[in-house]
């Protein structure tokens, strides 16, 4: 007999039966509602996802506010937006959705001109005026020097900044150090964005002082923040090593990634504390079919994980990048009555329940103090 609410797996970091970290970076915090499908339903769950477009079998989107990028995004006239990693995946679709609502300027950061050019070919097909609206900023978040240069370009060109979406990121990289001496996931996903945000903060604060302003910072995290080491969460000492002791199994690779995604959550909370005139949030987009793991597939690392992830995506109904972008675009544009500063949201608009680390205010302060200290030591 199938129970009304069935479970898929139980994770050590959870208080309830949910898809969890043991299930390889699944949509954490969601629940499988078999009763909604109907016990005798003849609809294949993958077909059901394809029909609805915003809901996977296990990869649930609550869509509390019935978000539709065509009708839910307000007029953005006069606003300036920055999206990191805007050339592909969630960043690309965020720009597509935002650009259709008349912003003054969107800065698209990418690691190369070629990536920007390729993205613009597709963007211009839907938005003929894109060349006048969207500008390229070259940035490699793994390098603090590159990040500083990118921020300086924006500061020299823009007179205001209304929305910053810290979207870019990596996953599945081999154990390595960044040029500045940090574990590569932590360097790219957190340290780069932290510096970028710090350097752009004067412009964000200046904009926040203007009449009717509504400045937003959105950190794109992941439900995989729960995969950070179960004993330490964020570890100041480990992030300054390549964490090679964590390599050799998919779960340990995900611990490195999970720590960086936990940092995204903690960083958003810290920003909310230090800059109350700005709405700062973190979001988890759900399990989305993007190119994040392509490198792992190509070079043969963690073959078992790579294979399982593909099977898992098929079973749960991984969201398309277009739908996956909804949560971050919602967080960047919906009413402040709905988007609360310092909160993490799951698709679309549902507050995340968190875990012991994401709710640890002392860890929020530790990450902030560590990050600020490190950046100062390096001259930033």
For each residue, the residues with C-beta under 8 A, 3 or more apart:
1:
2: 6 34 39
3: 6 34
4: 34 35
5: 31 32 33 34 35
6: 2 3 32 34
7: 10 17 18 31 32
8: 17 18 19 23 32 58
9: 17 18 19 20 22 23
10: 7 14 17 18 20 22
11: 14 18 20 21 22 23 28 226
12: 20 21 22 230
13: 20 21 226 230 355 356
14: 10 11 17 18 20 28 226 355
15: 353
16: 31
17: 7 8 9 10 14 31
18: 7 8 9 10 11 14 28 29 30 31
19: 8 9 23 26 27 28 30 32 58 316
20: 9 10 11 12 13 14 23 26 28 226
21: 11 12 13 25 28 224 226 227 254 258
22: 9 10 11 12
23: 8 9 11 19 20 26 312
24: 250 254 305 308 309 312
25: 21 171 222 223 224 227 254 257 287 309
26: 19 20 23 30 58 59 223 287 312 316
27: 19 30 56 58 59 60 223 284 286 287 316 346 347
28: 11 14 18 19 20 21 223 224 225 226 284
29: 18 223 284 346 352 353
30: 18 19 26 27 58 59 60 286 346
31: 5 7 16 17 18 60
32: 5 6 7 8 19 57 58 60
33: 5 36 37 60
34: 2 3 4 5 6 37 39
35: 4 5 38 39
36: 33
37: 33 34 41 43 45 48
38: 35 41
39: 2 34 35
40:
41: 37 38
42:
43: 37 47 48 51
44: 47 48
45: 37 48 49 56 57 315 317
46: 49 50 57 314 315 317
47: 43 44 50 51
48: 37 43 44 45 51 52 55 57 317
49: 45 46 52 53 55 56 57 59 317
50: 46 47 53 317
51: 43 47 48
52: 48 49 55
53: 49 50 320 323
54: 61 63 319 323 326 347 348
55: 48 49 52 59 60 61 63 317
56: 27 45 49 59 60 61 286 287 316 317 318 319
57: 32 45 46 48 49 315 316 317
58: 8 19 26 27 30 32 315 316 317
59: 26 27 30 49 55 56 286 287 316 317 318 319
60: 27 30 31 32 33 55 56 286 347
61: 54 55 56 286 319 323 326 347 348
62: 346 347 348 349 350
63: 54 55 66 67 326 347 348 349
64: 348 349 350
65: 72 330 334 338 348 349
66: 63 72
67: 63 72 326 329 330 334 348 349
68: 71 72
69: 72 73 97 100 325 326 329
70: 73 100
71: 68
72: 65 66 67 68 69 330 333 334
73: 69 70 76 97 98 100 101 329 333
74: 101 333
75: 101 102
76: 73 79 81 98 101 102 103 104 162 333
77: 102 103 104
78: 103 104
79: 76 103 104 160 162 163
80: 103 104 105 106 107 158 159 160 161 162 163 207
81: 76 98 103 105 106 107 161 162 163 164 165 332
82: 106 107 109 137 154 161 163 164 165 200
83: 86 91 94 95 98 106 107 108 109 165 167
84: 91 109 139 141 165 166 167 168 193 196
85: 88 89 90 91 109 110 167 168 169
86: 83 91 92 94 95 106 108 109 110 119 167
87: 91 92 108 110 115 116 118 119
88: 85 91 92 115 119 290 291
89: 85 92 93 288 290 291 292 321 324
90: 85 93 94 167 220 285 288 290 321 324 325 328
91: 83 84 85 86 87 88 94 95 108 165 167 168 325
92: 86 87 88 89 95 96 119 122 123 321
93: 89 90 96 97 321 322 324 325
94: 83 86 90 91 97 98 165 167 325 328 329 332
95: 83 86 91 92 98 99 106 108 119 123 134
96: 92 93 99 100 123 126 127 322
97: 69 73 93 94 100 325 326 329
98: 73 76 81 83 94 95 101 103 106 163 329 332 333
99: 95 96 103 106 123 127 130 133 134
100: 69 70 73 96 97 126 127
101: 73 74 75 76 98 333
102: 75 76 77
103: 76 77 78 79 80 81 98 99 106 133
104: 76 77 78 79 80 133
105: 80 81 133 134 135 158
106: 80 81 82 83 86 95 98 99 103 133 134 135
107: 80 81 82 83 134 135 136 137 154 158
108: 83 86 87 91 95 116 119 134 135 136 137
109: 82 83 84 85 86 136 137 138 139 150 168
110: 85 86 87 113 115 116 119 136 137 138 139
111: 115 138 139 140
112: 115 116 138
113: 110 116 117 136 138
114: 117 118
115: 87 88 110 111 112 118 119
116: 87 108 110 112 113 119 120 136 138
117: 113 114 120 121
118: 87 114 115 121 122
119: 86 87 88 92 95 108 110 115 116 122 123
120: 116 117 123 124 130 131 134
121: 117 118 124 125
122: 92 118 119 125 126
123: 92 95 96 99 119 120 126 127 130 134
124: 120 121 127 128 130 131
125: 121 122
126: 96 100 122 123
127: 96 99 100 123 124 130 133
128: 124
129: 132 133
130: 99 120 123 124 127 133 134
131: 120 124 134
132: 129
133: 99 103 104 105 106 127 129 130
134: 95 99 105 106 107 108 120 123 130 131
135: 105 106 107 108 157
136: 107 108 109 110 113 116
137: 82 107 108 109 110 150 153 154
138: 109 110 111 112 113 116 146 149 150
139: 84 109 110 111 146 147 149 150 192 196
140: 111 143 146 147 192
141: 84 146 147 168 187 188 189 192 193 196
142: 146 170 178 179 184 187 188 192
143: 140 146 147 178 179 180 192
144: 147 148 179 180 191 192 195 375 378 380
145: 148 149 179
146: 138 139 140 141 142 143 149 150
147: 139 140 141 143 144 150 151 192 195 196 199
148: 144 145 151 152 195 199 380
149: 138 139 145 146 152 153
150: 109 137 138 139 146 147 153 154 196
151: 147 148 154 155 195 196 199 200
152: 148 149 155 156 199
153: 137 149 150 156 157
154: 82 107 137 150 151 157 158 161 200 203
155: 151 152 158 199 200 202 203
156: 152 153
157: 135 153 154
158: 80 105 107 154 155 161 203
159: 80
160: 79 80 203 206 207 210
161: 80 81 82 154 158 164 200 203 204 207 215
162: 76 79 80 81 207 213 214 215 216
163: 79 80 81 82 98 215 216 218 332 333
164: 81 82 161 197 200 204 216 217 218
165: 81 82 83 84 91 94 218 220 328 332
166: 84 193 196 197 217 218 219 220 264
167: 83 84 85 86 90 91 94 218 220 328
168: 84 85 91 109 141 188 192 193
169: 85 188 189 220 260 292
170: 142 173 184 185 188 189 292
171: 25 185 257 292 293
172: 253 257 292 293 295 296 301 302
173: 170 176 184 185 256 295
174: 247 301
175: 183 184 242 243 244 246 247 256
176: 173 183 184 242
177: 181 182 183 184 187 241 242
178: 142 143 181 182 183 184 187 188 191
179: 142 143 144 145
180: 143 144 187 191 378
181: 177 178 240
182: 177 178 186 187 191 239 240
183: 175 176 177 178 186 187 238 239 240 241 242 243 256 259 260
184: 142 170 173 175 176 177 178 187 188 242
185: 170 171 173 188 189 256 257 259 260
186: 182 183 189 190 191 239 256 259 260 263
187: 141 142 177 178 180 182 183 184 190 191 192
188: 141 142 168 169 170 178 184 185 191 192 260
189: 141 169 170 185 186 192 193 257 260 261 263 264
190: 186 187 193 194 260 263 264 267 371
191: 144 178 180 182 186 187 188 194 195 371 374 375
192: 139 140 141 142 143 144 147 168 187 188 189 195 196
193: 84 141 166 168 189 190 196 197 219 264 267
194: 190 191 197 198 267 371 375
195: 144 147 148 151 191 192 198 199 375 380
196: 84 139 141 147 150 151 166 192 193 199 200
197: 164 166 193 194 200 201 217 267 271
198: 194 195 201 375 380
199: 147 148 151 152 155 195 196 380
200: 82 151 154 155 161 164 196 197 203 204
201: 197 198 204 205 275
202: 155 205 206
203: 154 155 158 160 161 200 206 207
204: 161 164 200 201 207 208 215 217 275 278
205: 201 202 208 209 275 277 278
206: 160 202 203 209 210
207: 80 160 161 162 203 204 210 213 215
208: 204 205 213 215 277 278
209: 205 206 213 277
210: 160 206 207 213
211:
212:
213: 162 207 208 209 210
214: 162 279 336
215: 161 162 163 204 207 208 277 278 279
216: 162 163 164 278 279 280 281 331 332 333 339
217: 164 166 197 204 268 271 278 279 280 281
218: 163 164 165 166 167 280 281 282 283 328 331 332
219: 166 193 264 265 267 268 280 281 282 283
220: 90 165 166 167 169 264 282 283 285 328
221: 225 261 262 264 265 268 282 283 284 344
222: 25 225 257 261 264 284 285
223: 25 26 27 28 29 226 284 286 287 346
224: 21 25 28 227 254 257 258 261
225: 28 221 222 228 258 261 262 264 265 284 355 357 358
226: 11 13 14 20 21 28 223 258 262 355
227: 21 25 224 251 254 255 257 258 261
228: 225 232 233 234 255 258 259 261 262 357
229: 232 233 235 238 255 258 259
230: 12 13
231:
232: 228 229 235 238
233: 228 229 259 262 356 357 360 363
234: 228 239 259 262 263 266 357 363 366 367
235: 229 232 238 239 259
236: 239 240 366 370
237: 240 241
238: 183 229 232 235 241 243 259
239: 182 183 186 234 235 236 243 259
240: 181 182 183 236 237
241: 177 183 237 238 244
242: 175 176 177 183 184
243: 175 183 238 239 246 247 255 256
244: 175 241 247
245:
246: 175 243 252 253 255 256
247: 174 175 243 244 252 253
248: 252
249: 252 253 302
250: 24 253 254 302 304 305 308
251: 227 254 255
252: 246 247 248 249 255 256
253: 172 246 247 249 250 256 257 301 302 305
254: 21 24 25 224 227 250 251 257 258
255: 227 228 229 243 246 251 252 258 259
256: 173 175 183 185 186 243 246 252 253 259 260
257: 25 171 172 185 189 222 224 227 253 254 260 261
258: 21 224 225 226 227 228 229 254 255 261 262
259: 183 185 186 228 229 233 234 235 238 239 255 256 262 263
260: 169 183 185 186 188 189 190 256 257 263 264
261: 189 221 222 224 225 227 228 257 258 264 265
262: 221 225 226 228 233 234 258 259 265 266 357 358
263: 186 189 190 234 259 260 266 267 367
264: 166 189 190 193 219 220 221 222 225 260 261 267 268 282
265: 219 221 225 261 262 268 269 282 344 358
266: 234 262 263 269 270 357 358 363 364 367 368
267: 190 193 194 197 219 263 264 270 271 282 367 368 371
268: 217 219 221 264 265 271 272 280 281 282 342 344
269: 265 266 272 273 280 282 342 358 361 364
270: 266 267 273 274 364 365 367 368
271: 197 217 267 268 274 275 278 280
272: 268 269 275 276 278 279 280 281 341 342
273: 269 270 276 342 364
274: 270 271 368
275: 201 204 205 271 272 278 280
276: 272 273 341
277: 205 208 209 215
278: 204 205 208 215 216 217 271 272 275 341
279: 214 215 216 217 272 336 339 340 341
280: 216 217 218 219 268 269 271 272 275 341 342
281: 216 217 218 219 268 272 331 339 340 341 342 343 344 345
282: 218 219 220 221 264 265 267 268 269 343 344 345
283: 218 219 220 221 327 328 331 344 345 346
284: 27 28 29 221 222 223 225 327 344 345 346 347 352
285: 90 220 222 288 319 324 325 326 327 328 347
286: 27 30 56 59 60 61 223 319 324 327 346 347
287: 25 26 27 56 59 223 312 313 316 318 319
288: 89 90 285 318 319 320 321 323 324
289: 313 318 319 320 321 324
290: 88 89 90 321 324
291: 88 89 294
292: 89 169 170 171 172
293: 171 172 296 297 306 309
294: 291 297 298
295: 172 173 298 299
296: 172 293 299 301 302 305 306
297: 293 294 306
298: 294 295
299: 295 296
300: 303
301: 172 174 253 296 306
302: 172 249 250 253 296 305 306
303: 300 306 307
304: 250 307 308
305: 24 250 253 296 302 308 309
306: 293 296 297 301 302 303 309 310
307: 303 304 310 311
308: 24 250 304 305 311 312
309: 24 25 293 305 306 312 313
310: 306 307 313 314
311: 307 308 314 315
312: 23 24 26 287 308 309 315 316
313: 287 289 309 310 316 317 318
314: 46 310 311 318
315: 45 46 57 58 311 312
316: 19 26 27 56 57 58 59 287 312 313
317: 45 46 48 49 50 55 56 57 58 59 313
318: 56 59 287 288 289 313 314
319: 54 56 59 61 285 286 287 288 289 323 324 347
320: 53 288 289 323 324
321: 89 90 92 93 288 289 290 324 325
322: 93 96 325
323: 53 54 61 288 319 320 326
324: 89 90 93 285 286 288 289 290 319 320 321 327 347
325: 69 90 91 93 94 97 285 321 322 328 329
326: 54 61 63 67 69 97 285 323 329 330 347 348
327: 283 284 285 286 324 330 331 345 346 347 348 349
328: 90 94 165 167 218 220 283 285 325 331 332
329: 67 69 73 94 97 98 325 326 332 333
330: 65 67 72 326 327 333 334 339 345 348 349
331: 216 218 281 283 327 328 334 339 345
332: 81 94 98 163 165 216 218 328 329
333: 72 73 74 76 98 101 163 216 329 330
334: 65 67 72 330 331 338 339 349
335: 338 339
336: 214 279 339 340
337:
338: 65 334 335 349
339: 216 279 281 330 331 334 335 336 343 345
340: 279 281 336 343 351
341: 272 276 278 279 280 281
342: 268 269 272 273 280 281
343: 281 282 339 340 351 352
344: 221 265 268 281 282 283 284 351 352 354 358
345: 281 282 283 284 327 330 331 339 348 349 350 351 352
346: 27 29 30 62 223 283 284 286 327 350 351 352
347: 27 54 60 61 62 63 284 285 286 319 324 326 327 350
348: 54 61 62 63 64 65 67 326 327 330 345
349: 62 63 64 65 67 327 330 334 338 345
350: 62 64 345 346 347
351: 340 343 344 345 346
352: 29 284 343 344 345 346 358
353: 15 29
354: 344 358 359
355: 13 14 225 226 358 359
356: 13 233 359 360
357: 225 228 233 234 262 266 360 363
358: 225 262 265 266 269 344 352 354 355
359: 354 355 356
360: 233 356 357 363 364
361: 269 364 365
362: 365 366
363: 233 234 266 357 360 366 367
364: 266 269 270 273 360 361 367 368
365: 270 361 362 368 369
366: 234 236 362 363 369 370
367: 234 263 266 267 270 363 364 370 371
368: 266 267 270 274 364 365 371 372
369: 365 366 372 373
370: 236 366 367 373 374
371: 190 191 194 267 367 368 374 375
372: 368 369 375 376
373: 369 370 376 377
374: 191 370 371 377 378
375: 144 191 194 195 198 371 372 378 380
376: 372 373 379 380
377: 373 374
378: 144 180 374 375
379: 376
380: 144 148 195 198 199 375 376
